[in-house]
Amino acid sequence: MRAALFLTCLDDTLFPGVGKATVTLLERLGVAVDYPAGQTCCGQMHFNSGYRAACMPLVRNFADTFGGYDTVVTTSASCAAMVRRHHRLIDPAANTPQVHELCEFLTDVLNVTDVGARFPHTVALHQTCHSMRLLGIGDRPRRLLSAVRGLELRELDRAAECCGFGGTFSVKNPAVSSAMGSDKADNVLATGAHVLTSVDTSCLMHIGGLLSRRGSGTQIKHLAEILAAT
């Protein structure tokens, strides 16, 4: 199978290890991965801020860049939701291909939960708003983590609550965003887990920054980095 990797702006600029881990994981499972160099932002920030005209060229570029692929995999639930739910609304003429968030691709397309990973650490899972409410990925991340050798999954209290990042929300409402993030950080620390994971590095960046300011030794790792570990 051949798939195109859509790497988000955040991962490309701040968390390049996530993209490398995703390629490692997919190739281990027999997937040939392409990385189209013409890809740019999916337009989510523009769209959420009301700049739909500015979003249009990004939507068309996405369709042109990935239009030749049957399968596109991304490391972000929020970007996957943007493409699947809003691109056709912004430009009905855009021939947008099917985009799978990584967990969906592994469980629903490749039909695997045990990816051969080993990660002997205690881990807490933050389930993001976009993954649960817009994509409906449900327990897919938990099923994948449960099959990782040596991993102990710690339950996060009020796991369904937003961490407060929300993209531009954190910029426009910093006090509220920080308060929500602090509550989430409290719950992470209460688990005693050494690692916090999620399907979106945006949430991990927000929570991880708050944990770091407290002097916490809790690490943040995208789910792809755990699943790629052996």
C-alpha positions in Angstrom: 0.0 0.0 0.0 1.1 3.5 -0.7 0.0 6.5 1.3 0.8 10.3 1.4 1.8 11.8 4.7 0.2 15.2 5.5 2.4 16.7 8.2 0.9 19.6 10.0 2.5 23.1 10.3 3.1 22.6 14.0 4.7 19.2 13.6 6.8 20.4 10.6 8.2 23.4 12.5 8.3 22.4 16.1 7.9 18.6 16.4 9.7 17.1 13.4 10.2 13.9 15.3 6.5 13.1 15.0 6.8 13.0 11.2 9.8 10.8 11.4 8.2 8.4 13.8 5.1 8.2 11.6 7.2 7.2 8.6 9.1 4.6 10.7 5.8 3.2 12.0 4.1 3.0 8.6 7.1 1.5 6.8 7.4 -1.1 9.5 3.8 -2.1 8.7 4.5 -2.4 5.0 3.2 1.0 3.8 5.2 3.0 1.2 5.1 6.6 2.4 5.3 9.7 0.1 5.8 13.2 1.4 4.5 15.7 -1.2 6.7 18.7 -1.0 4.0 21.1 -2.2 1.9 20.7 1.0 1.2 23.7 3.1 -1.2 24.7 5.9 -4.7 23.2 5.7 -6.2 26.6 6.5 -7.7 25.8 9.9 -6.5 28.9 11.6 -7.8 31.1 8.8 -11.1 29.4 8.7 -11.6 29.4 12.5 -10.8 33.1 12.6 -13.4 34.0 9.9 -10.9 34.6 7.0 -12.5 32.3 4.5 -11.2 34.1 1.4 -7.7 33.7 2.7 -8.4 30.1 3.3 -9.5 29.3 -0.3 -5.9 29.1 -1.8 -4.9 26.7 0.9 -7.8 24.5 0.3 -7.1 24.4 -3.4 -3.4 23.7 -2.9 -4.3 20.8 -0.6 -6.6 19.3 -3.3 -3.9 19.8 -6.0 -1.1 18.4 -3.9 -2.8 15.3 -2.6 -5.3 14.8 -5.4 -3.4 11.9 -7.0 -3.4 9.8 -3.8 -6.1 7.4 -2.7 -5.0 7.5 0.9 -3.7 10.5 2.9 -2.5 10.0 6.5 -2.1 12.9 9.0 -0.7 13.2 12.5 -3.4 15.7 13.7 -7.0 15.0 14.5 -7.8 18.7 14.3 -6.3 19.1 10.8 -8.0 15.9 9.6 -11.3 17.3 10.9 -10.7 20.6 9.1 -10.1 18.8 5.7 -12.9 16.3 6.0 -15.6 18.6 7.4 -14.8 22.0 6.0 -12.8 21.9 2.7 -15.8 21.0 0.6 -17.8 23.7 2.2 -15.2 26.3 1.4 -14.6 25.2 -2.1 -17.2 22.6 -3.4 -15.1 22.2 -6.6 -12.0 21.1 -4.7 -11.3 17.4 -5.3 -10.2 16.7 -1.8 -9.0 13.1 -1.2 -9.9 11.0 1.8 -7.8 11.9 4.9 -7.2 9.6 7.8 -6.0 10.5 11.2 -3.2 8.1 12.1 -5.2 6.0 14.6 -8.0 5.6 12.2 -5.6 4.5 9.4 -4.0 1.9 11.6 -7.2 0.4 13.0 -9.6 0.8 10.2 -7.5 0.6 7.0 -4.6 -1.6 8.0 -6.8 -3.5 10.6 -4.1 -3.6 13.2 -3.9 -2.7 16.9 -0.6 -4.4 17.8 2.0 -2.5 15.8 5.0 -4.2 17.4 5.8 -1.4 19.7 7.6 -1.5 23.1 7.5 1.4 25.5 8.1 0.4 29.1 6.7 3.5 30.8 3.7 4.8 32.6 1.5 6.8 30.2 -1.6 9.1 30.5 -3.7 9.7 27.4 -5.3 13.1 26.7 -8.2 12.7 24.2 -8.5 15.8 22.2 -11.7 17.7 21.4 -11.4 17.3 17.7 -10.6 13.6 17.8 -13.6 12.8 20.0 -16.2 15.4 18.9 -15.5 15.9 15.2 -13.8 12.7 14.1 -15.3 10.3 16.6 -12.2 8.2 16.9 -13.5 6.8 20.2 -11.3 4.2 21.8 -8.9 3.7 18.9 -5.9 5.4 20.7 -6.5 3.4 23.8 -6.7 0.1 21.9 -3.4 0.9 20.2 -1.7 1.8 23.5 -3.1 -1.2 25.2 -1.2 -3.4 22.7 2.2 -1.7 23.4 4.5 -4.0 25.3 5.6 -2.7 28.7 3.3 0.3 28.7 1.2 1.0 31.7 -1.8 3.2 30.9 -2.8 5.5 33.7 -6.4 6.9 33.8 -6.7 10.6 33.5 -9.5 12.2 35.6 -12.0 14.3 33.5 -10.2 13.0 30.4 -13.0 14.4 28.1 -12.4 18.0 29.2 -10.8 20.5 26.8 -7.2 21.4 27.7 -7.9 25.0 26.7 -5.6 25.4 23.7 -8.1 25.6 20.9 -5.7 27.1 18.4 -6.6 30.8 18.1 -8.7 30.6 21.3 -5.5 30.5 23.4 -4.3 33.7 21.7 -7.6 35.6 22.1 -8.5 34.3 25.5 -5.1 33.6 27.2 -6.3 33.8 30.8 -9.2 31.3 30.3 -6.9 29.1 28.2 -4.2 29.0 30.9 -6.8 28.2 33.6 -8.2 25.3 31.6 -4.7 24.0 30.8 -3.7 24.2 34.5 -6.7 22.0 35.4 -5.6 19.5 32.9 -2.0 19.7 34.1 -3.3 19.0 37.7 -5.0 15.8 36.4 -1.9 14.7 34.5 0.3 15.0 37.6 -2.3 13.2 39.7 -1.8 10.1 37.6 1.9 9.9 38.4 2.5 9.0 34.7 5.9 9.7 33.3 4.6 10.5 29.8 1.6 12.3 28.5 0.4 11.4 25.0 -2.2 12.5 22.6 -3.1 12.5 18.8 -2.5 16.3 18.5 0.8 18.0 19.3 -1.0 21.3 19.7 -2.7 20.1 22.9 0.6 18.5 24.0 2.5 21.7 23.5 0.0 23.6 25.6 -0.2 21.1 28.5 3.5 20.4 28.3 4.4 24.1 28.6 2.3 24.4 31.7 3.9 21.2 33.2 7.3 22.5 32.3 6.7 25.8 34.1 5.9 23.8 37.3 9.2 22.0 37.0 7.5 18.7 36.2 9.5 15.9 34.7 6.5 14.7 32.7 7.4 14.1 29.1 5.1 14.7 26.2 5.0 12.4 23.2 2.7 12.2 20.3 1.1 8.8 20.0 3.1 8.1 16.8 6.3 8.3 18.8 5.2 5.7 21.2 3.9 3.4 18.5 7.1 3.7 16.6 9.2 2.8 19.7 10.8 -0.6 19.9 
